[in-house]
């Protein structure tokens, strides 16, 4: 289930990116072009793309994904704590899966959050 949420988050990240920001008129050269966003004003394409505003659907769906992934990550951490309380080492097969799943879920939630607040 969390794997599906992570794949949805990746699809969301690509879909939520503003189309044509890196090659659009905001970065064209010339005096007054891009309303202060172009390279002549010290802004790179990555910088402009990072600050592109998300639409309503993208913000809501991204927030839902970020929360779902964060909750999933916390559930994996709780599972890892239970695993460790049974005196089983974290490197045992199930423990490694729990650590990896928690890291991936929380990392993907962080990526969604950064895109939302960016």
Secondary structure, DSSP 8 states (H G I E B T S, - for coil): -HHHHHHHHHHHHHHHS-TTTTTSGGG--STTGGGGTSGGGT--HHHHHHT----HHHHHHHHHHHHHHHHHHHHHHHHHHHHHHTT--TTSHHHHHHHHHHHHHHHHHHHHHHHHH-
